[in-house]
Amino acid sequence: QLHVVESGGGLVQSGGSLRLSCVASGFSLDDYTIGWFRQAPRNVREGISCISSSDGSTYYADSVKGRFTISRDNAKNTVYLQMNSLRPEDTAVYYCAARTAGLLLGCSNSVTSYDRWGQGTQVTVSS
């Protein structure tokens, strides 16, 4: 069974930081592109960042560029999302997802490109 599990969410004040973790089981994270998504109430799920398995390239949505950083620790089979300068509009459930349909696939911010999803972790930013 291939699984990813997120952790690290919580309540933080505006301007604060959190680090989310995405741990894989059943496969090596460096074999597959990993994406981070978020979904706020009444909003669609949006792709905010990903790290490619093919060349390690990264993608950031404009809304988080310069504030969020994605990284991968192969030894721990974990992908991180460091979130700095958090804003109330960052409040959402955050999900990590893996593109396990193929090896060495590139980044994508489309929900339909990913087939393994975690359960989500809540991030709440107070003003």
Secondary structure, DSSP 8 states (H G I E B T S, - for coil): --EEEEE--EEEETT--EEEEEEEESS-GGGS-EEEEEE-TTS--EEEEEE-TTT--EEE-TTTTTTEEEEEEGGGTEEEEEE-S--GGG-EEEEEEE-TTSTT------GGG--EE---EEEEEE-
